[in-house]
Amino acid sequence: MACLLYCVTQPAPEVSVAPGVCEAAVQSCEMLGVRLYWSNLDDPEVCLGAAESLKKAAVQFHQVLREVLAVTTPIPFRFPTLLEREEVFEESLSSEQELYHEALARVGNALQYEIVGTWTDDPQADFSKPVTGKEYLQRRQQSSGRIAAVENKLKSVTADSVREWRGRQERKTHRWFALVPRENRERFLASLRSAGGSVGIKLRLSGPWPPSEFVTPRGAGG
């Protein structure tokens, strides 16, 4: 047997969750000033060993996080984080105790939304293709300018509903992450709907998610 860890939250409220990974019951307990959620897996090799089983388990893992997130904000563990038995929980988590306290205090009851921007009018936006140094710099400058323009627009229209923004450039896309207080979520979504489109870029919104991009203690996130 092994214990699969899902997340930590503030001690209250306690959330009742449907069966989780491998249909195992989701349990929780309060310790070290946080609430820990986990499942006891009778045979982790069967449950997590094969690629298809692992994929199914990951879906179930994230479903548990969504159920917790509907009530309170979780700080998730990386999937799969396993411990040998319940008796070692406190010892294992004690080294991260202050990190989790700080993370939970920082995000409060906020949610994470993600916006992925894909350029629709620039077939040469793939920076993995060989180009001259001058061409590369020109592309980077152009891309940086467009990203900044979109980012300024997003921040402007959602100024009264987002606590913090973060961004990450990828090869062909740019991702923006918004930390939104739970009570502001409808205002945030309405602001985005009223903003209209931006020329040359397609924006796709997803969420809410646990705020992993804003707080990532060791062993957490994902």
VMD Tcl script that draws the C-alpha trace (Angstrom):
set ca {
  {0.00 0.00 0.00}
  {1.02 3.63 -0.55}
  {-0.51 7.01 0.18}
  {-1.08 9.33 -2.78}
  {-1.07 13.00 -1.78}
  {-3.41 15.45 -3.55}
  {-3.09 18.86 -1.91}
  {-3.05 20.97 1.20}
  {-5.59 23.68 2.06}
  {-6.45 25.90 4.96}
  {-7.66 23.74 7.90}
  {-11.29 24.73 7.33}
  {-13.57 24.05 5.66}
  {-13.18 20.30 5.19}
  {-14.33 19.25 1.73}
  {-16.10 15.94 1.08}
  {-14.78 14.50 -2.18}
  {-15.98 11.60 -4.32}
  {-13.63 8.62 -4.83}
  {-10.32 9.68 -6.33}
  {-7.41 7.93 -8.02}
  {-8.11 4.23 -8.65}
  {-11.55 4.74 -7.09}
  {-9.90 4.98 -3.66}
  {-11.59 7.04 -0.97}
  {-10.26 10.57 -0.53}
  {-9.38 11.27 3.09}
  {-8.26 14.40 4.88}
  {-6.82 15.40 8.22}
  {-5.57 18.56 9.87}
  {-1.89 18.70 10.80}
  {0.84 21.32 11.07}
  {-1.70 24.08 10.56}
  {-2.99 22.84 7.17}
  {-5.45 20.23 5.92}
  {-3.96 17.38 3.89}
  {-5.94 15.34 1.32}
  {-4.80 11.88 0.26}
  {-5.90 8.38 -0.83}
  {-4.58 4.98 0.26}
  {-3.73 2.92 -2.82}
  {-3.78 -0.83 -2.20}
  {-1.60 -1.61 -5.22}
  {0.12 1.48 -6.66}
  {1.97 -0.59 -9.27}
  {-1.30 -1.71 -10.84}
  {-2.82 1.75 -10.51}
  {0.13 3.83 -11.72}
  {2.50 1.40 -13.45}
  {1.22 1.27 -17.03}
  {1.00 4.36 -19.25}
  {-2.75 4.06 -19.77}
  {-3.38 3.53 -16.05}
  {-1.21 6.51 -15.18}
  {-3.09 8.69 -17.65}
  {-6.44 7.69 -16.15}
  {-5.11 8.25 -12.63}
  {-3.93 11.76 -13.60}
  {-7.44 12.65 -14.78}
  {-8.88 11.38 -11.49}
  {-6.23 13.32 -9.55}
  {-7.18 16.59 -11.21}
  {-10.88 15.87 -10.69}
  {-10.22 15.70 -6.95}
  {-8.46 19.06 -7.14}
  {-11.43 20.56 -8.99}
  {-13.83 19.33 -6.32}
  {-11.70 20.83 -3.56}
  {-11.27 24.06 -5.56}
  {-15.05 24.45 -5.79}
  {-15.06 25.06 -2.03}
  {-11.58 26.26 -1.01}
  {-8.23 26.93 -2.66}
  {-5.76 24.00 -2.71}
  {-2.00 23.95 -3.13}
  {-1.51 20.71 -5.12}
  {1.29 18.20 -4.91}
  {3.08 17.08 -8.04}
  {1.44 13.98 -9.48}
  {2.14 11.33 -8.34}
  {3.56 12.10 -4.88}
  {3.58 8.90 -2.80}
  {4.39 8.21 0.84}
  {4.75 4.78 2.39}
  {2.11 5.15 5.13}
  {0.04 7.70 7.03}
  {2.36 7.61 10.04}
  {5.08 9.48 8.10}
  {2.86 12.35 6.95}
  {3.86 14.79 9.66}
  {7.56 13.99 9.41}
  {7.52 14.32 5.62}
  {5.58 17.59 5.53}
  {7.28 19.29 8.46}
  {10.18 20.54 6.32}
  {7.67 22.31 4.04}
  {5.44 23.59 6.83}
  {6.37 27.26 6.57}
  {6.29 27.18 2.77}
  {2.73 25.89 2.76}
  {1.64 28.42 5.39}
  {3.14 31.23 3.33}
  {1.61 29.91 0.10}
  {-1.87 29.58 1.55}
  {-1.67 32.98 3.22}
  {-0.48 34.53 -0.03}
  {-3.22 33.20 -2.32}
  {-5.99 33.25 0.27}
  {-9.15 32.08 -1.46}
  {-8.05 33.10 -4.95}
  {-8.30 31.09 -8.17}
  {-6.02 30.82 -11.19}
  {-7.17 31.44 -14.74}
  {-5.00 30.86 -17.80}
  {-5.08 32.68 -21.13}
  {-3.13 31.21 -24.04}
  {-2.31 33.53 -26.91}
  {-1.59 32.10 -30.37}
  {-0.49 34.38 -33.20}
  {-2.81 33.93 -36.19}
  {-1.04 36.14 -38.77}
  {2.63 35.19 -38.35}
  {3.58 31.82 -39.87}
  {7.23 32.61 -39.12}
  {6.69 32.85 -35.35}
  {8.42 29.52 -34.76}
  {11.77 30.57 -33.27}
  {13.10 27.01 -33.58}
  {13.75 27.52 -37.31}
  {17.25 28.72 -38.33}
  {17.43 32.47 -39.09}
  {20.14 35.11 -39.19}
  {21.00 36.97 -36.01}
  {19.41 40.17 -37.35}
  {16.19 38.40 -38.34}
  {16.05 36.71 -34.95}
  {16.37 40.01 -33.08}
  {13.75 41.66 -35.29}
  {11.31 38.82 -34.61}
  {11.99 38.95 -30.88}
  {11.43 42.69 -30.77}
  {8.23 42.44 -32.78}
  {6.95 39.57 -30.65}
  {7.83 41.38 -27.41}
  {5.96 44.46 -28.56}
  {2.84 42.51 -29.47}
  {2.93 40.57 -26.21}
  {3.26 43.79 -24.23}
  {0.30 45.32 -26.08}
  {-1.95 42.34 -25.37}
  {-0.76 42.18 -21.76}
  {-1.49 45.87 -21.20}
  {-4.98 45.41 -22.61}
  {-5.68 42.39 -20.39}
  {-4.43 44.19 -17.29}
  {-6.37 47.34 -18.14}
  {-9.78 45.71 -18.63}
  {-9.43 43.47 -15.55}
  {-7.73 45.95 -13.23}
  {-10.51 45.80 -10.62}
  {-10.75 42.00 -10.50}
  {-7.21 40.51 -10.75}
  {-4.79 40.50 -7.84}
  {-1.71 39.50 -9.84}
  {-0.65 38.54 -13.38}
  {2.21 36.31 -14.49}
  {3.30 35.34 -17.99}
  {5.40 32.74 -19.74}
  {6.69 32.71 -23.32}
  {6.65 29.41 -25.19}
  {7.82 28.54 -28.68}
  {4.64 29.48 -30.56}
  {2.38 30.80 -27.80}
  {2.38 33.09 -24.79}
  {0.61 32.18 -21.58}
  {-0.84 34.62 -19.09}
  {-1.92 33.55 -15.61}
  {-4.34 35.61 -13.53}
  {-4.77 35.27 -9.77}
  {-8.41 36.16 -9.18}
  {-10.07 36.44 -5.75}
  {-12.98 34.01 -5.68}
  {-15.50 36.80 -5.16}
  {-14.24 38.58 -8.31}
  {-14.51 35.70 -10.75}
  {-17.76 36.82 -12.46}
  {-16.46 40.40 -12.77}
  {-13.21 39.05 -14.25}
  {-15.00 36.95 -16.87}
  {-17.38 39.79 -17.74}
  {-14.41 42.16 -18.21}
  {-12.74 39.76 -20.64}
  {-15.95 39.32 -22.61}
  {-16.37 43.07 -22.95}
  {-12.77 43.63 -24.07}
  {-13.22 42.36 -27.62}
  {-10.57 40.67 -29.74}
  {-7.01 41.69 -30.59}
  {-5.72 41.77 -34.17}
  {-3.43 38.91 -35.10}
  {-3.80 36.85 -31.95}
  {-6.27 34.24 -30.75}
  {-6.80 34.13 -26.99}
  {-8.15 31.03 -25.24}
  {-9.28 31.17 -21.61}
  {-9.35 28.18 -19.26}
  {-9.96 27.73 -15.54}
  {-10.43 28.13 -12.75}
  {-7.43 26.09 -11.61}
  {-5.45 25.79 -8.37}
  {-2.98 28.71 -8.20}
  {0.11 26.59 -8.94}
  {1.76 29.26 -11.08}
  {1.79 31.68 -8.17}
  {2.98 29.38 -5.39}
  {5.16 26.34 -5.99}
  {6.69 24.89 -2.82}
  {9.04 21.96 -3.32}
  {7.03 18.90 -4.32}
  {3.96 20.96 -5.21}
  {2.44 22.13 -8.47}
  {1.60 20.28 -11.68}
}
mol new
graphics top color blue
foreach p $ca { graphics top sphere $p radius 0.5 }
foreach p [lrange $ca 0 end-1] q [lrange $ca 1 end] { graphics top cylinder $p $q radius 0.2 }
display resetview
